[in-house]
């Protein structure tokens, strides 16, 4: 796969993309969801835990 083939990838037909390109896109989505989950949920919980530990 070369760069000219990357320009020809159709977002409407991801099932026919080459395997490395699909793995890359799935990995980006996976790590994006993990990062968003940490940022939106876990970050506040960790801050609250640290505050509670200092209070003890």
Secondary structure, 3 states (H helix, E strand, C coil): CCHHHHHCCCHHHHHHCCHHHHHHHHHHHHHHHHHHHHHHHHHHHHHHHHHHHHHC
